[in-house]
Amino acid sequence: MPNRTGLTERAVASHALALIDEEGLVGLSMRKLAGALGVAPMSLYTHFADRDSLLEAVAQLLYAQIDAPTGEDLGPEEKVRQIMKSVRRVLVDHPAAVPLVAKYPPRTLDALAFVEAGYRAFRRAGITAHDTARAYRALVAYSLGTATIEVNQYFAAHPAATPPGDSIDSPTLARHLPNVIEVGPLLPQLDDGVEFDYGLELTLAGFMRLQDSTLGSR
């Protein structure tokens, strides 16, 4: 709600997101945010009780940026595919805010729009509420897991990604860990976006195959 400063909750949260994008989560403080907005720090507490509630609001803004396709000409797989690719775009655009999405679930109507779109797609395809919930859990785990790995450059820092070279341990490593030596250096060479799509297709294909087998057994 607005106050005498003219600020709204959305405006404060939007400025907080911009500050997080620039300086990371550790760079966000109520005092610094107030300075960027040109107001007294205490005025921010009109909208948010503390920094934690502000961060939760930032997460809701991020969720609201995720596409929620409604076209009835799209099948459930394509709708979910579009949603998941949009999830990745949002997280890649705001890498410093990924921990917020991992901590705070969607709550507002705008934030839940993409969730509703995904649920609707599965339910209209005849998938039970129980299996829809299972699929949602799996897709959340996949999207958050891959985003965390990507923004932290997990594979680039993986010890297996660096060949042992000509060290004294090289012959022993090659003898005992031949597959690690062969596969490891490939890990950081793979394109994050391409591999996200690859994993998503595996996940969707596996889920739909399970559904087909379940329906066929009835």
N, C-alpha and C positions, 0 to 999 in steps of 0.2 A: 504494500500500500504506500502511496506517496506521503511525504511529510513536508514540512516547511522548506526543506532544502531542495525540493523538487525531484528528489531521487525516488526510485521505486526498487522493489526487491530485484526485479529483473535487471535493471540498470546496474545495480551494485554487483550482482552475480556475474553479469557480462564483463564488467571491468575486472572483476577478480579472475575470470578465465583468461582475459588478455594478459594480466600480470603473471599468471601461472605459465602461460605460453612463453613469455619473455624470460622469466627468472626461475621457473620451476616452483614446485610446491613449497620448498623451504624459503623462497623469496616472497611468499605472500604473508603479510601480517595485516591486522586491522589498521594499524597506524600507517603503514605504507599505502594501503589501499585508500584510506581517507585522504592522504596527501595527494594521490593521483586524481581523486575526485574533487579536491578543493574544499573538503568539509572537515569538521572536527571529528576525531575518531569516535567519540561517544555517539554521534549521530547515526553511525552504522548499526548501533545496537537497537535502534528503533525497528530495524528490519530483521536482524539476526541476533539471537541470544549470545552466540559465541562464534569462534572461527569454524568449529565443526559444523554448525548448522549452515554456515555460508558455503562450506565445501560441498555439503549435501545438495545445496541449491545449484552449484556449478555442475554437479553430476547430472541433475535434472535437465539443465540446458543442453548438455552434450547428448543425452538420450533423445531430446526433442529434435536434434539435427538428423537423426537416422530416418531414412526413407521408409514410408509405410505404404507400399503399393496396394491399390484397391481394385485394379482392373480385373473384371470378371473373366476376361479372355486368357488370363494367366493361370497355369496350373499351380498346384501347391509347391512343387519343387522350384519352379521359376520365381515365385513370389519370395520364398525363403532364401533363394539364391541372391535375389536383389537386396533383400534386407541384410543378409550377412555381409555382402560386399560393401554396403553402405556403412555397416558397423565398423568394418576395417578402415574405410576412408576417414570416418570421424576420429577414430583412435589414432590413426597415423598423422592426421592434421593436428592433433593435440597430444603428443606423446607424454608430456609431463603430467597430464591429467588422467592417464590410464589407471593409476592406483585408485582414483576416486570412483571410476566406473566399477572397479573390482570390489569396492567397499560398500557403495550405496546403490541398492536396486532402484529401478524406475518406480516413481510414485505418482507424479502429476499426470493429468490427462494427456498433455502433449508428449510426455516421456513414455507413456504406455501405448501410444498409437502404433508403434511398430510391433509391439508384443501382440496387440489385438489383431493386427494384420496377419501375423504369422499363425496365431491360433485359428483365426477364421479360415485361412487357407487349408490347414490340416483338417479341421472339422468338416468343412464342406466337401472334402475328398473322402469322407466316411471314416476318418481316423478317430478313434475313441478319445475322450477327454484324458484318460489315463495315459495313453500312448503319446498324446500331444504334450502332456507334461513331461514325459520322459525325453521326448525329442528336444523340448525347450531346454531342459537341464544340460543335455549333451551339447547343444549348440552354444549355450552360454559358456560352458567350460572350454569349448574349442576356441571361441572368439577371444575370450579373455586370456586364455593360455597362450595363443599365438601372438596376441598383441604384446603381452608382457615379454615374451621371448624376443620379439622383434625390436621393441624399443630399448631393451637392455643389451641388444647385440649378443645374445647368449651364445650363438654358434660361432661368431667371430672370436670370442674369448675361450671357446672350448679347447682344452689341451690337445684333444685328438685332431684338431684342425691344423696343428703345426707339426709337420714332419720332424722326426728326430734328427735329421741331418747326419753328420758324420761323427756324432758323439760316441763315446766308448760303449754306451748302452744300445746303440743302433742294431747290431746283430741280434741281441737278445730280444729287443722289442719286436723286430721283424719276425723272429721265430715264434714268439709266444702270442703276439697280437697282429697277425698278418692282415686281418680284415679291418681292424682299427686303423692300421697304417694306410691301407688302401682307400677306405671310405672317408675317414676323418677329414682329410684336406678338402673334400668336396663340399662339406657342410656350409662353410661361409661363402662358397661360390654360387650357391643356388639363389635365385631371385625370390625375395620374400613374398611379393604379390602373386607370383606364379605358384609358389608352394602353398600359399593360403588357398587359392582356388583348387589346387590338387587335393588338399586335405578335405576341403568342403565337399567336393564331388564324391570322395570316398564316403564321407559321413552321410550325405543325402542318399547315395546309392544304397548303402547298407541299410539305412532306415526304411527306405521304400521297399527294398527286397524283403525285409522282415514283415512289412505290412502285407505284401502280396502273398507271402507264404501263409500268413495267419488267415487272410481272407479265403485263400484256397482250401484251407483245412476245415472251414466251417460247413 
